[in-house]
Amino acid sequence: MKPIDETTLRRTLAAGRDDAVAAAERLAREAADGGLVDVAYATHETPLGTTVVAATDRGLVRLALPGAVVEEVLEDLAAEVSPRVLELPARLDAVRRELDEYFAGDRERFDLPLDWRLVHGGFQRKVLRAAASRLPFGVTASYGEVATWAGSPRAFRAAGTALARNPLPIVVPCHRVLRAGGAIGQYGGGPEMKQRLLRLEGAIG
């Protein structure tokens, strides 16, 4: 038997990988076309690092900040939304484009439909909707102000908890909420990430 030279071996392996990728993409399309996917997800590179974005037929349901473990994000989506989760980057094209525009300084407002089903409890939903509607690009507020907007002026600690559990950070701008006196406070991606987002928006120097 004639031995296979290294170049031929490399080409054969590459062709096999290409075939496997093409087959996976075909199966993904068939699953999507057949209505077998409830949650589509993709990873997306940003200046902060790799995010995970996921959407349902209602809209964006999850944006996991850099540092999140992809497998854990997918497990949570499977448990709380549907086990029919599949990587379908094309379904997240609009989300990824708007994120790119935001980080490039070309977008100040996201125009994406949102699926709020990972927001648990009426107060958390009020807090996050208040942050989304009343905190435009470059504007900040205190936890107490957001609590007031949500109808419970004294519940600033609960407002902080609600914001910390935000499943749609950046798009629902919990990073624009600061401690009384202007201190940065905590953030899911860490205080440095929060500072970078606020500097991007010109909210802090």
N, C-alpha and C positions, 0 to 999 in steps of 0.2 A: 504493500500500500504506500503510495507516494505521500510523504509528509507534507503537511500544510505549512506554508511559509507564514511569517508573522504578519505581513500585510494582508494576506487573504484571511487570516484568522480575525484580524481586527475588523475587516469589512464584514465578515460573516456575523460577528458579535454585534456590530453596529446595526446591521440590517435586522437582526433579531430584536434588538431593543426598539428600533423604529416600528417594527410590526406589532410589538407588545403595546407601545404607546398608542398606535393607531387603533388597535383593538379596544383598548381601554376607553379612548375617546368615543369610539363608535357605540360601545355599550352605554356610556354616560348619556350620549344623545338619545339613544333608544329609550333609556329609562326616563329621561326628561320628557320626551315626546309621548311616552305612554302614561304620563301622570304618576310615575312611581317615585317622584322626588318631592318631598315637602319642604326641605331646607337645602338650599344651594349655598355653598361656601367657597371662599378663595382666600389665599394669603396675599398680602399686598405690602410691598416695600414702601416705606415713608422715610423722611429724614430722621424720624425718631427710632426707626427699626421696623421689624416685621409685624404687621397687624393681621388679625383674622376678621374677615367680614362675612356675614351670613344673612340671607334674605329668604323670606317666604313669599307666597303670592300676595300677601298684604303689604310687604315692604321690608326695609332693613330691620332685622330683629336683633342683631348682635354685632358689636364692634369691640373686639378684644385688643387691648393696647399691647405694644411691644413688651415682651417679658412673659406673656401668658403662654401656657403650654397648649399647643394646638390640640393634642389628644384630649386634654381635659375640657377644652371649649366644646369640642365635638360631643363628648360624653354628656355634658350639660345640655346641649341642644337636643340630643337624642332623648334624654330623660324628661325635659321640660316642654319640648315642642313636638317632636316626632322622631322616631328612630330612622326614618327614611331621609338620611342626610347624605349628600353627595357633593363632591368637588366639581363645581360647574362655573369656572371663572367668567364665562361669557354672560352669565346672569347677573354678575356683579360689576359689569362694565361701567354703568352709570355711577355707582358708588365709588369705584376706584378713580374714575375721571374727576369727580368732584373733590375727592381727597387730594388728588394731585394738584388741582387748581387752588385749593385752600392753602396747601403748603407752599405753592409758588407765589402766593400773595395775590392771586387773581380771582379769588372767591371769598366773600364775606358772609354768605348765607347758603346753607345747604337746602336744596330743593328736592328732597327725597321723601317718598312715602315711608312711613315708619310703622312697624308692627310692635305694639307696646306689650305684648303678652308676657314678656319676661319681667315686667314691672309689677311687683306684687303689693297690693294694698292701695286703698284709695288715697292716703296721704302721700305716699311715695309718687304716685302718678301726678297728683296736684303739684308737688314740688318740681318734678322733672318737666312737666308741661309749662310751669311758670318760668323755669330756667330757659326753656327752649323759646318761649314767646317774648320774654321781657329782658333778655340779656343779649343784645346784639353784639356784633363783632367789636372788640376793643372796649367794651363796657364791663365793669365788675360790680358786684353787690356783696353784702355780708350774708352770712347764714340767717341772721335775724330778719333781714329784708325778704329773703326768699321764703322763710317761714310765714311772714306776714302776707305775702302774695298768695301763699297756699291756704290762707285763712286761719292760721294758728300762730299768732305773733310770738308766743312764749316757747314754741316748740323748735327752737333753733338747733338743739342737739339732735332731735329727730330728723330735722331737715338735713343736717350733716350726714346722718346715717343713710337717709334716702339717696342723697347725692353720691355717697360712697358706693352704693349698690347700682349705680347707673349702668345699664347694659349697653348704652349707646354713647359712650364718651366721645368728645370732639363734636359730633353731630348734635347731640344734646349737651350744651356747653357747661358741664359742671365745673370745668377748670376756671370759669369766670367768677366763681363764688369764693370769697376770701373770709378770713377771720375778721372780727371787729378790730378796727385799727389798721387794717390793710395787710396783716401777716398772711403769708402764702397759704398756710394750712396743709392738710394732707391731700393726697391724690392717689388714685389707683395705680398710676404709673410712676409714682414717686414725686416729691416736691420739685426736683430738677426738671422733670418733664412738664410739670405744670408751669414752671417759670418760662420754659422755652415756648410753650403755646402762648402765654400772655405777652412775651416779648414779640413773637411773630405778629400778634395783633396790635402791638403798640400800646397795650394796656399798662405795661410797666417798662421802666428804662433798663 
